[in-house]
Amino acid sequence: MDYRRLSKAMAHALRHRPDLYGLVLDNAGWTPLPDLVRGLQERGWRHITETDVLQVLSLPGKKRYEVKNGRIRALYGHSIKQRIEKETAVPPPILYHGTAPQTTKTILQEGLKPMKRQYVHLSVDIETAIQVGRRKTNHPAILQIAAQKAHQAGINFYKGHEEIWLADSIPPEFIEIITTHGENKT
């Protein structure tokens, strides 16, 4: 079983196109686990079981999914039109965001926006921000976010999981470039 491919299919079903899998997500993103298994089976994963889906949750790396009381949801990364409601939380003092260097000028003028996602994704450490930024470019710019100050100014934050935080948006006054093109900004 290729659990990495299965995880990608689960992300597609739970984050981006639940309709293609016959899924209905509630306002917190939950759907019955048997419905996900059935939807995946109908889309080419004919022999998977709930055990296979649960095995994906135990893989090392970022925690992407949560299972409770026979239901499953993606923790973050949704691009569907339906707004997935999150519970607000107090963020750590500093968070980070990895992005393509050519976007930093616009970000410093307009702030961070969710773009095609529902929330802005922020990392608890520079290493995770670099990993995320490398999805866009080999040498991402790393932005430091004054998260606690932004929160005190009324910006809502939501915990994605241990390494990822979410926000509706981040105004530019709370953003500082700390590295660009793989070099420390001094």
BABALO-945794 format. One record per residue: residue number from 1; residue in one letter; x, y, z of N, C-alpha, C in turn. Coordinates in steps of 0.1 Angstrom, whole numbers, plus 5000, padded with zeros to 4 digits. Atoms other than C-alpha are relative to their C-alpha. Layout:
tigu drengu nx ny nz cax cay caz cx cy cz
NUM A X Y Z X Y Z X Y Z
...
//
This chain:
tigu drengu nx ny nz cax cay caz cx cy cz
1 M 5009 4988 5000 5000 5000 5000 5009 5012 5000
2 D 4992 4987 5001 5014 5034 4990 4992 5010 5009
3 Y 5007 4991 4990 5003 5054 5021 5002 5015 4997
4 R 4998 4986 5004 5018 5086 5007 4990 5004 4990
5 R 5011 4997 5010 4995 5085 4977 4986 5000 5006
6 L 5013 5000 4993 4966 5075 4999 4998 5013 5007
7 S 5001 4987 4992 4973 5106 5021 4996 5011 4990
8 K 5003 4989 5009 4972 5128 4990 4986 4999 4995
9 A 5014 5002 5004 4939 5113 4979 4991 5004 5011
10 M 5008 4995 4988 4925 5119 5014 5000 5015 5000
11 A 4999 4985 5000 4937 5155 5012 4991 5005 4989
12 H 5009 4995 5011 4919 5159 4979 4986 4999 5004
13 A 5014 5002 4996 4887 5145 4993 4996 5009 5012
14 L 5004 4993 4988 4888 5163 5027 5003 5015 4999
15 R 4996 4986 5001 4904 5196 5017 4994 5008 4988
16 H 5002 4993 5012 4896 5203 4981 4987 4997 4992
17 R 5012 5004 5008 4868 5183 4964 4992 4989 5007
18 P 5008 5010 4993 4847 5164 4989 4988 4995 4991
19 D 5011 5003 5009 4819 5165 4963 5003 4988 4991
20 L 4996 5010 5009 4838 5142 4940 5000 4986 5007
21 Y 5000 5012 4993 4839 5116 4967 4987 4997 5007
22 G 5013 5002 4993 4803 5119 4978 5000 5004 5014
23 L 4999 4997 4985 4813 5135 5011 4992 5013 5002
24 V 5006 4987 4995 4794 5162 5030 5008 5003 5013
25 L 4993 4996 4988 4815 5181 5055 4991 5009 5009
26 D 5007 4991 4992 4800 5197 5085 5008 5013 5002
27 N 4994 4987 4999 4809 5233 5095 5014 5000 5006
28 A 4986 5002 4995 4841 5220 5113 5008 4991 4991
29 G 4993 5008 5009 4851 5198 5084 4999 4985 5002
30 W 5001 5014 4997 4841 5165 5098 4991 4993 4990
31 T 5009 5009 5008 4826 5136 5078 5002 4986 5005
32 P 4999 5013 4995 4819 5100 5087 5012 4992 4993
33 L 4989 5008 5005 4850 5078 5083 4996 4989 4990
34 P 5004 5010 5010 4831 5050 5065 4996 5007 4986
35 D 5003 4992 5013 4819 5077 5039 5013 5003 4993
36 L 4987 4998 5007 4855 5086 5032 5005 4988 4994
37 V 4995 5013 5006 4865 5050 5027 4992 4996 4988
38 R 5009 5003 5012 4835 5044 5004 5003 5009 4988
39 G 4997 4990 5010 4843 5076 4985 5013 4997 4993
40 L 4987 5004 5006 4879 5066 4980 5000 4987 4992
41 Q 5001 5013 5007 4870 5031 4970 4993 5003 4986
42 E 5006 4996 5013 4847 5046 4943 5008 5008 4990
43 R 4991 4992 5008 4875 5068 4930 5013 4992 4997
44 G 4988 5007 5004 4900 5040 4924 5008 4993 5011
45 W 4993 5006 4988 4912 5029 4959 4991 4988 5004
46 R 5009 5011 4998 4891 4997 4956 5001 4992 5012
47 H 4998 5010 4989 4907 4976 4983 5004 5007 5013
48 I 4996 4994 4987 4914 5002 5011 4989 4997 5010
49 T 5009 5002 4988 4898 4998 5045 5002 5012 5009
50 E 4998 4990 4990 4894 5020 5075 5013 4999 5006
51 T 4987 5003 4994 4925 5004 5089 5011 5007 4991
52 D 4990 4993 5009 4945 5018 5058 4999 5015 5003
53 V 5001 4985 4998 4931 5053 5064 5006 5003 5014
54 L 4995 4997 4987 4940 5051 5101 5015 4998 5000
55 Q 4986 5002 5002 4975 5039 5091 5006 5013 4995
56 V 4995 4987 5005 4980 5072 5072 5001 5010 5012
57 L 4999 4991 4989 4973 5091 5104 5012 4997 5009
58 S 4989 5004 4991 5001 5072 5122 5014 5002 4993
59 L 4987 4998 5007 5028 5081 5095 5008 5011 5007
60 P 4992 4989 4994 5057 5102 5107 4998 5013 4991
61 G 5002 4987 5007 5056 5139 5097 4989 5008 5006
62 K 5011 4991 4996 5030 5166 5099 4987 4993 5002
63 K 5013 5006 4998 4997 5157 5114 4990 5008 4992
64 R 5009 4994 5009 4972 5164 5087 4985 4997 5002
65 Y 5013 5005 4998 4941 5146 5098 4997 4997 5015
66 E 5004 5003 4986 4921 5140 5130 4988 4990 4999
67 V 5011 5009 4999 4897 5111 5138 4994 5000 5014
68 K 5007 5000 4987 4871 5112 5166 4986 4994 4998
69 N 5014 5005 5000 4840 5092 5173 4995 4995 4986
70 G 5004 5005 5013 4840 5075 5139 5000 5010 4988
71 R 5000 4989 5010 4845 5108 5120 5014 5004 4997
72 I 4987 4995 5004 4875 5123 5102 4999 5014 4994
73 R 4999 4987 5006 4886 5157 5091 5015 5003 4997
74 A 4987 4994 5002 4916 5175 5076 5002 5011 5010
75 L 4998 4990 4990 4931 5198 5101 5002 5014 4994
76 Y 4997 4987 5006 4941 5226 5077 5001 4998 4985
77 G 4997 5001 5014 4946 5234 5040 4988 4999 4991
78 H 5012 5001 5008 4910 5236 5028 5000 5011 4989
79 S 5002 4990 5010 4903 5253 4995 4986 5000 4995
80 I 5014 5000 5004 4866 5245 4993 4993 5013 5003
81 K 5007 4987 4998 4841 5273 4992 4994 5000 5014
82 Q 5006 5001 4987 4824 5261 5024 5010 5004 5010
83 R 4990 4996 4990 4841 5279 5053 5000 4990 5011
84 I 4997 5010 4989 4856 5254 5078 5002 5009 5012
85 E 4999 4992 4988 4851 5270 5112 5010 4994 5010
86 K 4990 5004 4991 4880 5269 5136 4998 5007 5013
87 E 5001 4994 4987 4882 5277 5173 5012 5009 5002
88 T 4989 4991 4999 4903 5308 5180 5009 4996 5012
89 A 4991 5004 4990 4934 5303 5201 5011 5011 5001
90 V 4990 4991 4998 4962 5324 5216 5013 4995 4994
91 P 4988 5006 5007 4993 5320 5193 5013 5002 5009
92 P 4988 4997 4994 5029 5319 5204 5005 5014 4996
93 P 4996 4987 5003 5048 5352 5204 5004 5002 4985
94 I 4995 4999 5013 5064 5346 5170 4996 4988 4992
95 L 5002 5011 5009 5054 5325 5140 5007 5004 4987
96 Y 4992 4998 5013 5070 5321 5105 4992 4996 4988
97 H 5007 5004 5013 5059 5319 5069 5010 5000 4989
98 G 4991 5002 5012 5079 5306 5039 4993 5004 4987
99 T 5006 4996 5013 5072 5322 5005 5010 5002 4989
100 A 4991 4997 5011 5087 5329 4971 5005 5014 5002
101 P 4994 4986 4998 5111 5359 4973 4993 5011 4992
102 Q 5006 4990 5008 5093 5377 4945 4987 5005 5006
103 T 5013 4996 4994 5061 5379 4966 5002 5009 5012
104 T 4998 4993 4987 5077 5397 4996 4996 5015 4999
105 K 5003 4986 5002 5073 5432 4982 4985 5003 5002
106 T 5015 4999 4999 5035 5427 4978 4996 4997 5014
107 I 5003 5004 4986 5033 5410 5012 5002 5011 5010
108 L 4997 4989 4990 5050 5439 5030 4991 5012 4997
109 Q 5010 4989 5003 5025 5463 5013 4986 4996 5004
110 E 5014 5004 4998 4993 5443 5016 4998 4990 5011
111 G 5001 5010 4989 5000 5417 5043 4998 4986 4994
112 L 5002 5014 5004 4995 5379 5041 4986 4997 4999
113 K 5014 5003 5003 4963 5367 5026 4999 4985 4997
114 P 5001 5015 5002 4950 5331 5023 5001 4996 4986
115 M 4999 5003 5014 4950 5333 4985 4989 4989 4997
116 K 5010 5010 5004 4933 5300 4973 4996 4991 5012
117 R 5004 5008 4989 4930 5286 5008 4991 5008 5009
118 Q 5009 4993 4991 4907 5295 5037 5007 5008 5010
119 Y 4993 4993 4989 4934 5306 5061 5015 5002 4995
120 V 4986 4998 5002 4970 5319 5060 5007 4989 5009
121 H 4993 5011 4993 4993 5290 5071 5013 5006 5006
122 L 4988 4995 4993 5021 5299 5097 5006 4988 5007
123 S 4992 5011 4994 5048 5277 5111 5006 5005 5014
124 V 4994 4997 4987 5061 5275 5147 5015 5002 5000
125 D 4986 4998 5000 5097 5274 5136 5005 5002 4986
126 I 4995 4996 5013 5119 5285 5107 5002 4988 4991
127 E 4998 5012 5008 5127 5249 5096 4987 4996 4993
128 T 5013 5003 5006 5090 5242 5090 4996 5010 4989
129 A 5003 4990 5010 5086 5275 5072 5008 4998 4987
130 I 4991 5003 5012 5115 5266 5049 4994 4989 4992
131 Q 5006 5012 5007 5099 5232 5041 4988 5004 4992
132 V 5012 4995 5007 5066 5249 5033 5004 5009 4988
133 G 4996 4991 5010 5083 5276 5013 5006 4993 4988
134 R 4994 5007 5010 5102 5251 4993 4990 4993 4990
135 R 5011 5005 5010 5069 5239 4977 4999 5010 4989
136 K 5001 4990 5010 5071 5272 4958 5013 5004 4993
137 T 4987 4996 5005 5108 5278 4953 5011 4993 5008
138 N 4989 5007 4993 5142 5262 4962 5006 5009 5011
139 H 4995 4991 4990 5152 5293 4982 4990 5010 5005
140 P 5011 4991 4996 5122 5307 5000 5005 5012 5009
141 A 4999 4989 4990 5120 5340 5018 4993 4996 5013
142 I 5006 5004 4987 5112 5335 5055 4995 5013 5007
143 L 5006 4988 4994 5089 5360 5071 4998 4997 5015
144 Q 5003 5001 4985 5087 5365 5109 4987 5008 5003
145 I 5013 4994 4997 5052 5372 5122 4999 5003 5015
146 A 5002 4996 4986 5047 5391 5154 4986 4996 5004
147 A 5013 5006 4998 5018 5368 5162 4993 5005 5013
148 Q 5007 4995 4988 5011 5378 5198 4995 5014 4999
149 K 5004 4986 5002 5011 5415 5189 4988 5001 4991
150 A 5011 5001 5009 4988 5407 5160 4987 4996 5007
151 H 5011 5006 4992 4965 5387 5183 4994 5011 5009
152 Q 5004 4989 4991 4964 5416 5208 4993 5011 4992
153 A 5007 4990 5009 4954 5439 5179 4987 4995 4994
154 G 5013 5005 5005 4924 5417 5171 5001 4990 4989
155 I 4999 5010 5011 4937 5393 5145 4998 4986 5006
156 N 5004 5013 4995 4922 5358 5150 5011 4990 4995
157 F 4991 5011 5003 4946 5328 5151 4993 4987 5004
158 Y 5006 5013 4997 4936 5291 5151 5012 4990 4999
159 K 4989 5010 5000 4958 5261 5159 4996 4989 4990
160 G 5002 5011 5010 4962 5237 5129 5004 4987 5006
161 H 4995 5011 4992 4983 5213 5149 5013 5005 5007
162 E 4989 4996 4992 5016 5213 5168 5010 5010 4993
163 E 4990 4992 5008 5037 5229 5140 4993 5011 4991
164 I 5006 4990 5009 5011 5249 5120 4989 5007 5007
165 W 5010 4992 4995 4990 5278 5130 4993 5007 4988
166 L 5008 4994 5011 4963 5295 5109 4995 5014 5004
167 A 5005 4987 4997 4951 5331 5106 4991 5004 4988
168 D 5008 4995 5012 4924 5349 5085 5009 5008 4991
169 S 4990 4992 5008 4951 5373 5073 5010 5006 5010
170 I 4990 4993 4991 4982 5391 5087 5003 5014 4993
171 P 4996 4987 5005 4985 5429 5082 5015 5002 4999
172 P 4986 4998 5002 5019 5441 5070 5008 5005 5012
173 E 4992 4994 4988 5028 5459 5103 5005 4989 5009
174 F 4996 5011 4992 5032 5425 5119 5010 4990 4993
175 I 4992 5009 5008 5055 5410 5092 5014 5006 4998
176 E 4986 4996 5003 5093 5412 5089 5007 4989 4992
177 I 4992 5010 5008 5115 5395 5063 5013 4997 5008
178 I 4987 5003 4993 5143 5376 5081 5010 4993 4992
179 T 4990 5006 5010 5158 5356 5052 4994 5002 4987
180 T 5004 5000 5014 5156 5359 5015 5011 4994 4991
181 H 4991 5007 5009 5171 5338 4987 5010 4991 5008
182 G 4992 5009 4993 5185 5315 5014 5010 5006 5009
183 E 4990 4993 4992 5205 5342 5031 4993 5007 5012
184 N 5005 4993 4989 5200 5358 5065 4999 5015 4997
185 K 5002 4985 5002 5186 5394 5063 5007 5007 5012
186 T 4993 4993 4989 5209 5417 5083 5000 5015 4997
//
